[in-house]
Amino acid sequence: MSNFSMRVNVAASWMAYAMRLLIGFFLMPFVIHVLGDSQYGFWIFINSIAGYAGLMYLGFGATVSRYVAKYQSTSDWKNLNETVSLVTCVYCGMACVALFVTGILIAIAPWLNDWQGHSILEIRLVILLLGLNVAAGLVGSVFGGILIGSRRFDLERLVYFLSDVARLIFLVTLLRQEWGLVIIAAIYLGMTVAENLSYAFFSFRIIPQLSIRLRHLNWESVQRCFSFSSFAFLNALASQLIYATDTIVIGTFLGATSIVPYYIALRLCQFIKQPVEHISEICMPTAGALQAQSREDSMRTLMVRAIGV
């Protein structure tokens, strides 16, 4: 990756981040004002439970971007298609698991929390929509990984930005209707589907040779992908325990209202560290491509540029 390309990708990531920051500073107070601390606390509580579905990615998000970058740089379309097909198959299986768990959570919803007079039907609809959101996100995330592996962060961040703007417009327009939690969940589901369809469209445009078929599956690709994804999974597990567990514990023992001030502080901390994380997201697929081409000097230069940025 040239110095110019890297800076363009970093700039695109930071611009998308800046817009999400601005939208977040406006949207969070607005949603809290409309829903109230209690309802917003319930939204965070349910969303934190759904957040554990992030473990179902099994670390394959990094695997897709890493191997797409590697095989695209050497025009090894056979191994690229094997990797993408395997991860897609795994994610389809995990999506089915997510829907099964969603059904269980819907059944036991009355015992998950003291919902303080909120309609159990509304809570169950929210859980259903979030479960569908998780399933759609799992399957569609493969294409986001392809864009990242192709180092087309400009397109990936453009979709990311447009989705944030659309989400803002829908929330401001519709949130004052009845059953606000259901409306939020439905909007998030709609945006997830739209995002992933956009990622799929761009992925097939950027890599015309892309083919996702069961016939591409083989044991060699399974070994290759799982050996890399296991380390990424441990990182995801640690992050999930750090950032999602606290809100569930607070909501269970102190009530939904107590989650809100903690969550606001948590989001501020997350916003602070995200710019650095965006740099690492750009470096990993680039390093994978350089390694495939045995360009060790370029890898060292990449690290120096990343540190400089």
Rosetta silent file (secondary structure, phi, psi, omega in degrees, C-alpha in Angstrom):
SEQUENCE: MSNFSMRVNVAASWMAYAMRLLIGFFLMPFVIHVLGDSQYGFWIFINSIAGYAGLMYLGFGATVSRYVAKYQSTSDWKNLNETVSLVTCVYCGMACVALFVTGILIAIAPWLNDWQGHSILEIRLVILLLGLNVAAGLVGSVFGGILIGSRRFDLERLVYFLSDVARLIFLVTLLRQEWGLVIIAAIYLGMTVAENLSYAFFSFRIIPQLSIRLRHLNWESVQRCFSFSSFAFLNALASQLIYATDTIVIGTFLGATSIVPYYIALRLCQFIKQPVEHISEICMPTAGALQAQSREDSMRTLMVRAIGV
SCORE:     score description
SCORE:     0.000 S_00000001
   1 L     0.000  131.171  178.532    0.000    0.000    0.000 S_00000001
   2 L   -70.683  161.577  178.008    1.384    3.409   -0.929 S_00000001
   3 H   -59.348  -38.651  179.795    1.826    6.156    1.624 S_00000001
   4 H   -64.034  -46.656 -177.979   -0.981    8.059   -0.126 S_00000001
   5 H   -62.031  -40.831  179.976   -3.378    5.094   -0.036 S_00000001
   6 H   -63.756  -41.912 -179.603   -2.724    4.474    3.621 S_00000001
   7 H   -67.758  -36.033  176.745   -3.380    8.092    4.476 S_00000001
   8 H   -62.736  -44.549 -179.565   -6.576    8.085    2.414 S_00000001
   9 H   -66.027  -41.164  177.180   -7.813    5.005    4.253 S_00000001
  10 H   -64.310  -42.633  179.485   -6.891    6.436    7.655 S_00000001
  11 H   -62.878  -41.980  178.431   -8.559    9.736    6.736 S_00000001
  12 H   -62.571  -40.996  179.256  -11.718    7.914    5.591 S_00000001
  13 H   -65.146  -43.332 -177.723  -11.801    5.943    8.838 S_00000001
  14 H   -71.139  -34.035  176.956  -11.317    9.019   10.978 S_00000001
  15 H   -65.893  -43.112  176.828  -13.929   11.021    9.066 S_00000001
  16 H   -63.202  -39.090  177.727  -16.478    8.236    9.547 S_00000001
  17 H   -64.035  -43.583 -179.593  -15.470    8.079   13.200 S_00000001
  18 H   -62.289  -40.893  178.519  -15.843   11.855   13.605 S_00000001
  19 H   -67.251  -39.593  176.987  -19.327   11.769   12.100 S_00000001
  20 H   -64.439  -36.331  177.948  -20.339    8.862   14.343 S_00000001
  21 H   -63.466  -46.653  179.496  -19.001   10.829   17.312 S_00000001
  22 H   -63.859  -44.212  178.981  -21.061   13.894   16.387 S_00000001
  23 H   -62.908  -41.053 -179.803  -24.162   11.811   15.736 S_00000001
  24 H   -63.384  -40.733  179.565  -23.655    9.965   19.015 S_00000001
  25 H   -64.951  -30.801  176.858  -23.363   13.164   21.034 S_00000001
  26 H   -83.648  -43.023 -169.106  -26.672   14.323   19.580 S_00000001
  27 H   -73.376  -41.835 -176.642  -28.492   11.007   19.409 S_00000001
  28 H   -60.305  -49.411  176.824  -27.837    9.579   22.868 S_00000001
  29 H   -61.404  -35.286  179.529  -29.315   12.560   24.794 S_00000001
  30 H   -64.352  -47.528 -178.659  -32.234   12.635   22.352 S_00000001
  31 H   -64.331  -42.065  178.637  -33.039    8.938   22.804 S_00000001
  32 H   -62.959  -40.149 -179.973  -32.710    9.185   26.596 S_00000001
  33 H   -64.276  -41.630 -177.451  -34.995   12.234   26.604 S_00000001
  34 H   -74.082  -45.767 -175.167  -37.663   10.486   24.508 S_00000001
  35 H   -83.806  -32.858 -171.858  -37.518    7.063   26.162 S_00000001
  36 H    90.511  159.404 -176.795  -36.530    8.033   29.684 S_00000001
  37 H   -60.380  -38.431 -175.827  -33.803    6.448   31.808 S_00000001
  38 H   -65.241  -52.711 -179.172  -35.829    3.317   32.548 S_00000001
  39 H   -64.671  -41.137  179.883  -36.651    2.372   28.948 S_00000001
  40 H   -65.040  -36.603  176.197  -33.198    3.321   27.693 S_00000001
  41 H   -62.180  -40.075  177.121  -31.688    1.219   30.469 S_00000001
  42 H   -64.618  -38.276  177.886  -33.751   -1.757   29.337 S_00000001
  43 H   -60.846  -45.381  179.391  -32.538   -1.190   25.765 S_00000001
  44 H   -64.182  -41.614 -178.876  -28.902   -1.275   26.922 S_00000001
  45 H   -60.532  -50.303 -179.579  -29.580   -4.344   29.078 S_00000001
  46 H   -65.565  -40.285 -179.226  -31.155   -6.337   26.231 S_00000001
  47 H   -65.579  -33.815  178.240  -28.545   -5.092   23.771 S_00000001
  48 H   -67.438  -37.921  175.083  -25.745   -6.178   26.116 S_00000001
  49 H   -63.821  -45.078  177.991  -27.164   -9.700   26.202 S_00000001
  50 H   -63.203  -28.893 -179.443  -27.365   -9.652   22.398 S_00000001
  51 H   -61.318  -25.105  177.702  -23.796   -8.356   22.366 S_00000001
  52 H   -65.936  -15.411  174.790  -22.571  -11.739   23.525 S_00000001
  53 H   -64.084  -17.604  175.807  -23.481  -12.952   20.055 S_00000001
  54 H   -57.971  -25.190  177.432  -20.244  -11.245   19.038 S_00000001
  55 H   -68.699  -21.081  179.758  -18.523  -14.370   20.325 S_00000001
  56 H   -70.900  -11.592  175.939  -20.259  -16.299   17.541 S_00000001
  57 H   -71.413  -19.596  172.932  -17.952  -14.591   15.062 S_00000001
  58 L    56.355   22.159  179.687  -15.275  -16.942   16.448 S_00000001
  59 L    79.475    6.768 -175.843  -12.532  -14.548   15.358 S_00000001
  60 H   -77.744  -13.910  177.243  -13.296  -15.096   11.681 S_00000001
  61 H   -60.383  -47.715  177.292  -13.764  -11.381   10.979 S_00000001
  62 H   -67.818  -32.597 -179.706  -10.012  -10.846   11.150 S_00000001
  63 H   -63.194  -44.662  180.000   -9.467  -14.123    9.298 S_00000001
  64 H   -60.179  -51.955 -176.310  -11.471  -12.990    6.273 S_00000001
  65 H   -64.019  -38.211 -178.269   -9.705   -9.647    5.932 S_00000001
  66 H   -66.090  -47.645 -175.817   -6.274  -11.161    6.476 S_00000001
  67 H   -79.499  -29.167  173.309   -6.591  -13.961    3.916 S_00000001
  68 H   -62.655  -44.227  178.077   -8.494  -11.905    1.356 S_00000001
  69 H   -61.148  -43.160 -178.063   -5.620   -9.411    1.434 S_00000001
  70 H   -64.442  -50.055 -173.502   -3.072  -12.213    1.138 S_00000001
  71 H   -79.520  -28.337  175.917   -4.695  -14.110   -1.725 S_00000001
  72 H   -67.571  -37.235 -178.595   -5.885  -11.062   -3.640 S_00000001
  73 H   -66.383  -25.309  179.254   -2.327   -9.708   -3.705 S_00000001
  74 L  -107.675    7.698 -178.742   -1.122  -12.940   -5.346 S_00000001
  75 L    55.432   35.295  178.072   -4.269  -13.472   -7.480 S_00000001
  76 L   -91.385   78.696 -173.323   -4.827  -16.808   -5.749 S_00000001
  77 H   -70.906  -26.642  179.485   -8.566  -16.883   -6.349 S_00000001
  78 H   -62.934  -53.077 -179.537   -8.912  -20.564   -5.470 S_00000001
  79 H   -67.911  -33.633  177.505   -7.722  -20.134   -1.876 S_00000001
  80 H   -62.150  -47.389 -179.554   -9.566  -16.830   -1.561 S_00000001
  81 H   -66.887  -34.329  176.640  -12.871  -18.447   -2.531 S_00000001
  82 H   -63.594  -43.633 -179.334  -12.202  -21.398   -0.229 S_00000001
  83 H   -65.173  -49.089 -178.139  -11.625  -19.071    2.717 S_00000001
  84 H   -64.436  -40.153  179.813  -14.647  -16.879    2.057 S_00000001
  85 H   -64.925  -40.222  179.200  -16.906  -19.893    1.427 S_00000001
  86 H   -63.573  -48.967 -178.102  -15.803  -21.549    4.668 S_00000001
  87 H   -63.556  -39.718  177.380  -16.374  -18.445    6.788 S_00000001
  88 H   -61.418  -42.065  178.829  -19.762  -17.856    5.148 S_00000001
  89 H   -63.301  -44.520  178.701  -20.755  -21.450    5.921 S_00000001
  90 H   -61.759  -43.578 -178.149  -19.641  -21.109    9.551 S_00000001
  91 H   -68.413  -33.314  175.090  -21.519  -17.832    9.932 S_00000001
  92 H   -63.950  -40.604  176.264  -24.706  -19.306    8.466 S_00000001
  93 H   -63.932  -42.921  178.808  -24.475  -22.040   11.083 S_00000001
  94 H   -66.620  -32.378  176.954  -23.857  -19.492   13.839 S_00000001
  95 H   -64.201  -39.301  176.688  -26.822  -17.444   12.585 S_00000001
  96 H   -64.922  -39.638  176.555  -29.052  -20.488   13.074 S_00000001
  97 H   -62.639  -42.486  179.627  -27.657  -20.893   16.594 S_00000001
  98 H   -60.386  -41.323  179.027  -28.356  -17.210   17.271 S_00000001
  99 H   -67.471  -36.496  176.944  -31.975  -17.628   16.177 S_00000001
 100 H   -64.310  -45.790  178.183  -32.343  -20.704   18.385 S_00000001
 101 H   -63.627  -37.111  176.899  -30.971  -18.818   21.404 S_00000001
 102 H   -58.686  -43.014  177.914  -33.280  -15.924   20.541 S_00000001
 103 H   -60.299  -40.057  177.976  -36.243  -18.283   20.783 S_00000001
 104 H   -65.013  -44.632 -179.833  -35.103  -19.399   24.236 S_00000001
 105 H   -63.531  -37.181  176.825  -34.669  -15.801   25.417 S_00000001
 106 H   -62.211  -41.221 -178.251  -38.139  -14.918   24.133 S_00000001
 107 H   -66.719  -37.607 -175.779  -39.587  -17.828   26.104 S_00000001
 108 L   -99.690   10.762 -176.393  -37.841  -16.891   29.369 S_00000001
 109 H   -50.989  -42.105 -178.307  -38.140  -13.110   28.925 S_00000001
 110 H   -61.225  -22.063 -177.017  -40.441  -12.602   31.965 S_00000001
 111 H  -101.696   -2.094  179.901  -37.747  -14.077   34.228 S_00000001
 112 H   -73.090  -31.526 -174.928  -34.735  -12.250   32.762 S_00000001
 113 L  -162.498  160.828  169.295  -35.483   -9.008   34.593 S_00000001
 114 L   -84.195  101.929 -171.160  -38.117   -7.123   36.514 S_00000001
 115 L   -77.801    7.781  171.893  -39.396   -5.133   33.547 S_00000001
 116 L    50.984   49.828  174.711  -41.131   -2.600   35.817 S_00000001
 117 L    84.444   -2.974  178.114  -44.542   -2.732   34.167 S_00000001
 118 L   -71.715  148.700 -178.999  -43.301   -2.798   30.567 S_00000001
 119 L   -63.343  126.405  177.082  -45.232   -4.983   28.166 S_00000001
 120 H   -64.047  -33.032  177.064  -43.724   -8.465   27.927 S_00000001
 121 H   -61.159  -43.729  178.425  -44.924   -8.569   24.317 S_00000001
 122 H   -62.065  -45.169  179.890  -42.857   -5.461   23.556 S_00000001
 123 H   -61.052  -41.846 -179.980  -39.794   -6.940   25.263 S_00000001
 124 H   -66.669  -37.372  176.603  -40.195  -10.170   23.318 S_00000001
 125 H   -64.574  -39.897  178.046  -40.507   -8.303   20.024 S_00000001
 126 H   -62.262  -45.221  178.935  -37.324   -6.384   20.824 S_00000001
 127 H   -61.452  -41.690  178.520  -35.488   -9.635   21.567 S_00000001
 128 H   -61.289  -47.439 -178.560  -36.778  -11.139   18.303 S_00000001
 129 H   -65.129  -39.582  177.766  -35.667   -8.148   16.230 S_00000001
 130 H   -67.788  -35.299  175.658  -32.247   -8.068   17.886 S_00000001
 131 H   -63.747  -42.675  175.680  -31.889  -11.806   17.257 S_00000001
 132 H   -63.983  -36.854  178.098  -32.671  -11.292   13.582 S_00000001
 133 H   -62.793  -43.854  178.122  -30.210   -8.401   13.580 S_00000001
 134 H   -62.237  -45.703 -179.087  -27.483  -10.642   14.979 S_00000001
 135 H   -62.038  -45.020  178.872  -28.213  -13.363   12.406 S_00000001
 136 H   -64.968  -39.484  179.493  -28.174  -10.897    9.500 S_00000001
 137 H   -65.702  -38.167  178.745  -25.002   -9.287   10.819 S_00000001
 138 H   -60.975  -52.555 -176.806  -23.220  -12.625   11.113 S_00000001
 139 H   -66.547  -43.712 -175.552  -23.879  -13.696    7.531 S_00000001
 140 H   -75.277  -19.585 -176.404  -23.347  -10.262    6.006 S_00000001
 141 H   -65.243  -19.941  176.991  -20.158   -9.442    7.896 S_00000001
 142 H   -55.811  -41.559 -175.839  -18.224  -11.671    5.505 S_00000001
 143 H   -73.883  -32.429  172.415  -18.579   -9.014    2.820 S_00000001
 144 H   -62.907  -39.221  176.906  -17.446   -6.240    5.129 S_00000001
 145 H   -64.759  -33.758  177.677  -14.350   -8.337    5.786 S_00000001
 146 H   -65.570  -43.158  178.462  -13.790   -8.681    2.040 S_00000001
 147 H   -62.811  -41.726  178.931  -13.827   -4.903    1.601 S_00000001
 148 H   -65.811  -43.692  177.919  -11.382   -4.477    4.474 S_00000001
 149 H   -62.985  -31.479  176.869   -9.150   -7.224    3.090 S_00000001
 150 L   -79.649   -2.323 -178.828   -9.268   -5.520   -0.310 S_00000001
 151 L    60.327   35.500  173.733   -8.192   -2.329    1.484 S_00000001
 152 L  -102.233   61.103  179.283  -11.222   -0.462    0.219 S_00000001
 153 H   -65.162  -25.701  178.753  -11.801    1.295    3.504 S_00000001
 154 H   -61.763  -44.025  178.738  -13.192    4.251    1.589 S_00000001
 155 H   -70.915  -42.769 -178.594  -16.181    2.169    0.437 S_00000001
 156 H   -62.293  -42.715 -179.539  -16.572    0.355    3.754 S_00000001
 157 H   -73.999  -28.894  176.450  -16.543    3.623    5.702 S_00000001
 158 H   -63.728  -46.750  177.007  -18.881    5.286    3.179 S_00000001
 159 H   -61.227  -42.594  178.433  -21.512    2.610    3.805 S_00000001
 160 H   -56.977  -46.216 -178.459  -20.816    2.930    7.523 S_00000001
 161 H   -67.645  -47.823 -179.172  -21.351    6.706    7.373 S_00000001
 162 H   -62.699  -35.704  177.236  -24.517    6.598    5.250 S_00000001
 163 H   -64.474  -41.387  177.958  -25.966    3.969    7.563 S_00000001
 164 H   -62.367  -43.085 -179.569  -25.335    6.201   10.581 S_00000001
 165 H   -64.633  -45.334  179.321  -27.025    9.153    8.894 S_00000001
 166 H   -62.696  -40.786  178.604  -30.035    7.049    7.857 S_00000001
 167 H   -61.629  -41.978  178.404  -30.293    5.604   11.367 S_00000001
 168 H   -60.573  -47.001 -178.298  -30.257    9.127   12.816 S_00000001
 169 H   -61.932  -46.100 -179.113  -33.015   10.303   10.460 S_00000001
 170 H   -64.493  -41.023 -178.894  -35.241    7.306   11.183 S_00000001
 171 H   -66.191  -44.890 -179.887  -34.775    7.559   14.942 S_00000001
 172 H   -64.384  -35.827 -177.170  -35.511   11.280   15.069 S_00000001
 173 H   -77.248  -38.829 -168.022  -38.554   10.811   12.831 S_00000001
 174 H  -108.596  -14.672 -168.460  -40.082    7.674   14.340 S_00000001
 175 L   -65.766  -25.315 -177.148  -38.931    7.342   17.929 S_00000001
 176 L   -76.124   -3.113  176.575  -41.768    9.369   19.452 S_00000001
 177 L   -73.716  171.634  177.465  -44.271    6.727   18.355 S_00000001
 178 L   -65.837  157.458  178.872  -45.529    4.046   20.744 S_00000001
 179 L    57.456   59.515 -176.765  -43.290    1.103   21.600 S_00000001
 180 H   -60.048  -35.709 -179.642  -40.053    3.026   21.213 S_00000001
 181 H   -64.522  -39.012  178.262  -37.861    0.011   22.004 S_00000001
 182 H   -65.589  -39.554  179.574  -39.409   -1.962   19.149 S_00000001
 183 H   -62.924  -45.263  178.773  -38.875    0.979   16.798 S_00000001
 184 H   -59.757  -47.741 -178.257  -35.183    1.229   17.732 S_00000001
 185 H   -62.145  -39.895  179.489  -34.683   -2.514   17.249 S_00000001
 186 H   -66.393  -40.006  178.438  -36.493   -2.459   13.883 S_00000001
 187 H   -63.932  -44.408  179.667  -34.393    0.480   12.664 S_00000001
 188 H   -63.335  -39.292  177.223  -31.163   -1.261   13.674 S_00000001
 189 H   -63.509  -46.598  179.495  -32.262   -4.439   11.884 S_00000001
 190 H   -60.190  -41.532  179.676  -33.135   -2.519    8.724 S_00000001
 191 H   -68.553  -36.722  177.721  -29.804   -0.693    8.735 S_00000001
 192 H   -62.893  -44.749  178.702  -27.868   -3.921    9.285 S_00000001
 193 H   -62.744  -44.872 -179.454  -29.553   -5.557    6.290 S_00000001
 194 H   -63.796  -43.101  178.506  -28.964   -2.468    4.116 S_00000001
 195 H   -58.003  -50.229 -173.770  -25.301   -2.232    5.172 S_00000001
 196 H   -71.410  -31.290  172.743  -24.549   -5.853    4.404 S_00000001
 197 H   -65.005  -37.961  177.128  -26.332   -5.807    1.056 S_00000001
 198 H   -66.135  -43.294  177.555  -24.176   -2.807    0.147 S_00000001
 199 H   -60.372  -41.326  179.798  -21.032   -4.614    1.285 S_00000001
 200 H   -63.776  -43.258  179.603  -22.002   -7.637   -0.826 S_00000001
 201 H   -59.284  -49.299 -178.674  -22.592   -5.470   -3.897 S_00000001
 202 H   -67.413  -34.678 -179.068  -19.205   -3.750   -3.613 S_00000001
 203 H   -62.087  -45.559 -179.823  -17.409   -7.027   -2.834 S_00000001
 204 H   -71.955  -25.669  176.007  -18.535   -8.676   -6.066 S_00000001
 205 H   -73.520  -40.288 -177.393  -17.731   -5.497   -8.015 S_00000001
 206 H   -74.411  -39.068 -179.559  -14.202   -5.267   -6.599 S_00000001
 207 L  -120.230   86.941 -179.466  -13.445   -8.999   -6.920 S_00000001
 208 L   -60.876  -24.484 -179.066  -15.289  -10.351   -9.989 S_00000001
 209 L   -78.804   -3.583 -176.793  -13.654  -13.744   -9.369 S_00000001
 210 L   -62.657  129.991  179.548  -15.388  -14.024   -5.991 S_00000001
 211 L  -142.826  124.587  179.243  -17.401  -17.234   -5.693 S_00000001
 212 L  -113.129  105.123 -175.844  -19.139  -18.533   -2.562 S_00000001
 213 L  -141.449  150.806  176.429  -20.033  -22.197   -3.035 S_00000001
 214 H   -64.057  -29.880 -177.922  -20.200  -25.340   -0.905 S_00000001
 215 H   -67.305  -13.921  178.309  -17.913  -27.077   -3.415 S_00000001
 216 H   -81.662   -9.880 -175.858  -15.089  -24.757   -2.326 S_00000001
 217 L   -74.704  137.194  174.495  -15.055  -26.238    1.185 S_00000001
 218 L  -156.129  164.786 -174.316  -12.163  -28.518    2.133 S_00000001
 219 H   -66.404  -33.732 -179.151  -10.276  -29.631    5.226 S_00000001
 220 H   -61.649  -43.638  179.410   -7.159  -27.611    4.383 S_00000001
 221 H   -67.709  -32.918  176.530   -9.061  -24.306    4.469 S_00000001
 222 H   -61.886  -48.699  179.966  -10.676  -25.337    7.777 S_00000001
 223 H   -61.607  -44.293 -177.887   -7.266  -25.900    9.387 S_00000001
 224 H   -62.261  -47.065 -175.468   -5.855  -22.694    7.951 S_00000001
 225 H   -71.619  -41.991 -177.523   -8.728  -20.473    9.068 S_00000001
 226 H   -69.623  -31.338  179.179   -9.225  -21.950   12.533 S_00000001
 227 H   -65.068  -33.423  178.919   -5.516  -21.734   13.362 S_00000001
 228 H   -84.643  -40.234 -173.202   -5.625  -17.971   12.791 S_00000001
 229 H   -70.452  -23.257 -176.803   -9.098  -17.235   14.123 S_00000001
 230 H   -60.603  -38.300  179.539   -8.492  -18.873   17.509 S_00000001
 231 H   -71.598  -39.691  177.243   -6.259  -16.002   18.628 S_00000001
 232 H   -64.852  -33.691  178.449   -8.692  -13.377   17.358 S_00000001
 233 H   -65.349  -40.825  178.124  -11.480  -15.187   19.228 S_00000001
 234 H   -61.206  -39.398  176.903   -9.593  -14.918   22.525 S_00000001
 235 H   -64.355  -42.519  178.719   -9.266  -11.176   21.967 S_00000001
 236 H   -65.154  -38.858  178.726  -12.999  -10.896   21.234 S_00000001
 237 H   -62.349  -44.771  179.299  -13.824  -12.936   24.337 S_00000001
 238 H   -62.792  -44.109  179.927  -11.742  -10.654   26.540 S_00000001
 239 H   -62.686  -40.026 -178.914  -13.320   -7.523   25.044 S_00000001
 240 H   -65.843  -41.660  178.599  -16.813   -8.921   25.512 S_00000001
 241 H   -64.690  -34.600 -178.346  -16.183   -9.757   29.156 S_00000001
 242 H   -74.396  -45.156 -167.795  -14.799   -6.276   29.761 S_00000001
 243 H   -99.245  -21.353 -176.218  -17.419   -4.188   27.960 S_00000001
 244 L  -105.083  -29.063 -174.649  -20.683   -6.162   28.040 S_00000001
 245 H   -65.703  -40.614 -175.517  -20.694   -7.975   31.363 S_00000001
 246 H   -58.548  -43.990 -177.526  -20.789   -4.862   33.542 S_00000001
 247 H   -65.665  -35.139  177.809  -24.018   -3.528   32.054 S_00000001
 248 H   -67.852  -43.225  179.493  -25.752   -6.880   32.536 S_00000001
 249 H   -63.174  -45.207  179.568  -24.601   -7.114   36.166 S_00000001
 250 H   -62.012  -45.346 -179.410  -25.686   -3.531   36.883 S_00000001
 251 H   -64.223  -34.279 -178.541  -29.063   -4.066   35.232 S_00000001
 252 H   -73.248  -42.693 -171.958  -29.671   -7.294   37.125 S_00000001
 253 H   -99.483  -26.631 -176.593  -28.764   -6.102   40.617 S_00000001
 254 L  -112.039  -12.572 -179.479  -29.293   -2.322   40.541 S_00000001
 255 L   101.548  158.189 -174.898  -32.031   -1.913   37.935 S_00000001
 256 H   -63.082  -35.608 -177.635  -32.153   -0.630   34.368 S_00000001
 257 H   -61.391  -33.717 -177.548  -31.997    3.044   35.354 S_00000001
 258 H   -70.933  -17.396 -179.590  -28.573    2.555   36.957 S_00000001
 259 H   -69.396  -34.368 -168.139  -27.107    1.323   33.670 S_00000001
 260 H   -58.098  -53.794 -178.936  -27.489    4.681   31.910 S_00000001
 261 H   -62.442  -36.228  177.792  -24.773    6.790   33.645 S_00000001
 262 H   -65.062  -43.016 -177.017  -22.314    3.899   33.480 S_00000001
 263 H   -66.212  -37.249  177.843  -23.038    3.311   29.795 S_00000001
 264 H   -61.200  -45.988  178.723  -22.558    6.984   28.931 S_00000001
 265 H   -64.378  -39.682  178.824  -19.110    6.957   30.553 S_00000001
 266 H   -61.809  -43.814  179.927  -18.270    3.661   28.847 S_00000001
 267 H   -63.645  -37.944  177.419  -19.184    5.044   25.421 S_00000001
 268 H   -62.249  -42.439  177.917  -16.995    8.094   25.984 S_00000001
 269 H   -63.932  -39.621  179.277  -14.043    5.824   26.779 S_00000001
 270 H   -65.980  -39.187  178.280  -14.729    3.759   23.666 S_00000001
 271 H   -62.466  -34.546 -177.876  -14.851    6.868   21.482 S_00000001
 272 H   -67.147  -39.919 -174.218  -11.430    7.918   22.795 S_00000001
 273 H   -86.849  -14.085 -174.395   -9.673    4.666   21.846 S_00000001
 274 H   -63.185  -36.715  179.443  -11.341    4.081   18.463 S_00000001
 275 H   -57.242  -38.539  178.668   -9.013    6.289   16.338 S_00000001
 276 H   -69.134  -38.453  179.169   -6.039    4.100   17.269 S_00000001
 277 H   -63.144  -34.363  179.385   -8.029    0.934   16.574 S_00000001
 278 H   -63.319  -34.990  178.431   -8.838    2.204   13.071 S_00000001
 279 H   -64.871  -44.202 -179.574   -5.107    2.390   12.296 S_00000001
 280 H   -65.416  -34.360  177.261   -4.591   -1.237   13.330 S_00000001
 281 H   -61.619  -36.502 -179.515   -7.574   -2.308   11.183 S_00000001
 282 H   -75.052  -36.703 -175.204   -5.868   -0.778    8.163 S_00000001
 283 H   -69.846  -37.641 -171.738   -2.443   -2.233    8.938 S_00000001
 284 H   -61.892  -52.814  179.178   -3.453   -5.886    9.327 S_00000001
 285 H   -65.211  -33.049  177.949   -4.719   -6.624    5.780 S_00000001
 286 H   -65.398  -42.913  177.716   -1.904   -4.555    4.310 S_00000001
 287 H   -63.330  -37.524  177.725    0.660   -6.523    6.309 S_00000001
 288 H   -62.575  -40.371  178.761   -0.969   -9.762    5.135 S_00000001
 289 H   -67.283  -41.425  179.989   -0.616   -8.720    1.498 S_00000001
 290 H   -67.245  -37.478  177.630    3.022   -7.690    1.962 S_00000001
 291 H   -63.752  -40.210  179.420    3.835  -10.956    3.725 S_00000001
 292 H   -62.945  -29.330 -179.253    2.351  -12.928    0.831 S_00000001
 293 L   -94.936    4.815  179.898    4.658  -11.037   -1.527 S_00000001
 294 L    55.900   41.051 -179.275    7.696  -11.521    0.799 S_00000001
 295 L  -103.756   75.006 -175.451    8.205   -7.761    0.999 S_00000001
 296 H   -66.667  -36.939  178.370    9.758   -7.520    4.454 S_00000001
 297 H   -62.830  -39.942  178.925   11.219   -4.057    3.862 S_00000001
 298 H   -66.999  -33.345  177.218    7.786   -2.762    2.931 S_00000001
 299 H   -65.120  -41.497  177.585    6.337   -4.297    6.100 S_00000001
 300 H   -64.554  -40.021  177.902    8.855   -2.417    8.209 S_00000001
 301 H   -63.299  -39.692  177.972    8.030    0.778    6.324 S_00000001
 302 H   -58.985  -45.103 -178.928    4.333    0.155    6.940 S_00000001
 303 H   -64.384  -38.855  178.191    4.894   -0.113   10.680 S_00000001
 304 H   -64.144  -42.838  179.122    6.915    3.105   10.714 S_00000001
 305 H   -65.254  -40.252  179.697    4.169    4.931    8.801 S_00000001
 306 H   -63.339  -42.958  178.067    1.482    3.538   11.096 S_00000001
 307 H   -64.102  -38.255  178.778    3.370    4.705   14.171 S_00000001
 308 H   -64.313  -40.305  178.184    3.860    8.094   12.517 S_00000001
 309 L   -65.574    0.000    0.000    0.137    8.428   11.808 S_00000001
